[in-house]
């Protein structure tokens, strides 16, 4: 492998690891939001609702960063002739201006859907990282 290709593979691997780390941070915040959401549904009150939404905001920030990192990863993969990783459809979190049991269940459902999407994105990034040649 040429010196240039070795450098390109290193850059692609580093971009993939950054994307994976951003996705995992988002997943951690979603886990926390899910736990606060359960507490909120069970009657946790205003504090649990605020904590849940705070964790959702943190997760959204990480998802935004993950999308940037995934774009970088895709660009780097073009330099090493590895098929692009297809990770689309991240959930945009809606702000709910009302509260109540139905709204809480909707938010909880969206948290779970987002977690599944992030888990799938992590699997795809890990698969592509495994395909990269060793340097």
C-alpha positions in Angstrom: 0.0 0.0 0.0 1.4 3.4 -1.0 2.2 6.0 1.6 -0.6 8.2 0.3 -3.1 5.4 0.5 -2.0 4.5 4.0 -2.6 8.2 5.0 -6.1 8.1 3.3 -7.0 4.9 5.2 -5.9 6.5 8.5 -8.0 9.6 7.8 -11.0 7.5 6.9 -10.6 5.4 10.0 -10.3 8.5 12.2 -13.4 10.0 10.6 -15.4 6.8 11.2 -14.3 6.7 14.8 -15.4 10.3 15.3 -18.8 9.5 13.8 -19.1 6.4 16.0 -18.2 8.4 19.1 -20.8 11.1 18.3 -23.5 8.4 17.7 -22.6 6.7 21.0 -22.8 10.0 22.9 -26.3 10.6 21.4 -27.3 7.1 22.4 -26.2 7.8 26.0 -28.3 10.9 26.2 -31.3 9.1 24.7 -30.9 6.3 27.3 -31.0 9.0 30.0 -34.0 10.7 28.3 -35.8 7.3 28.1 -35.3 6.7 31.8 -36.5 10.2 32.7 -39.4 9.7 30.3 -40.5 6.5 32.2 -40.3 8.4 35.5 -42.3 11.2 33.9 -45.0 8.8 32.7 -45.2 7.3 36.2 -46.0 10.7 37.6 -42.5 12.2 38.1 -43.7 15.8 37.8 -42.2 18.9 36.3 -38.6 18.1 37.2 -38.7 14.8 35.4 -40.2 16.4 32.3 -37.5 19.1 32.3 -34.7 16.6 32.7 -36.2 14.5 29.9 -36.3 17.4 27.5 -32.8 18.5 28.6 -31.4 15.1 27.7 -33.3 15.2 24.4 -31.7 18.6 23.6 -28.3 17.1 24.5 -29.0 14.1 22.2 -30.1 16.4 19.4 -26.8 18.3 19.7 -24.9 15.0 19.4 -27.0 13.8 16.5 -26.2 17.1 14.7 -22.5 16.5 15.3 -22.9 12.9 14.2 -24.4 13.9 10.9 -21.4 16.2 10.3 -19.0 13.4 11.3 -20.8 10.9 9.0 -20.5 13.3 6.1 -16.8 13.6 6.8 -16.6 9.8 7.0 -18.4 9.4 3.6 -16.0 11.9 2.0 -12.9 10.1 3.4 -14.3 6.8 2.2 -14.3 8.1 -1.3 -10.5 8.4 -1.2 -10.0 4.7 -0.3 -12.6 3.2 -2.7 -14.8 1.7 0.0 -18.6 1.8 -0.6 -20.2 4.7 1.1 -22.0 4.1 4.4 -25.7 4.8 4.0 -27.0 6.3 7.2 -30.1 8.4 6.7 -33.3 9.3 8.4 -32.1 10.6 11.8 -35.1 11.7 13.8 -35.6 15.4 14.3 -36.9 15.9 17.8 -40.1 18.0 18.0 -40.7 20.3 20.9 -44.0 19.4 22.6 -45.8 22.5 24.0 -48.3 20.5 25.9 -47.9 17.8 28.5 -49.9 14.9 29.5 -49.9 11.1 29.4 -50.5 10.9 25.6 -47.7 13.4 24.8 -45.4 11.6 27.2 -46.0 8.3 25.4 -45.4 9.9 22.0 -42.1 11.3 23.2 -41.1 8.0 24.7 -41.9 6.2 21.4 -39.8 8.7 19.5 -36.9 8.2 21.9 -37.0 4.5 21.3 -37.2 5.0 17.5 -34.2 7.3 17.6 -32.2 4.8 19.7 -32.9 2.1 17.2 -31.8 4.3 14.3 -28.6 5.2 16.1 -27.9 1.5 16.9 -28.3 0.7 13.2 -26.0 3.7 12.3 -23.4 2.4 14.7 -23.5 -1.1 13.2 -23.1 0.3 9.7 -20.2 2.5 10.7 -18.5 -0.4 12.5 -19.0 -2.7 9.4 -17.4 -0.1 7.2 -14.5 0.4 9.6 -13.9 -3.4 9.5 -13.7 -3.3 5.7 -10.9 -0.7 5.8 -7.5 -2.2 5.1 -5.1 -2.5 8.1 -2.3 0.1 8.0 
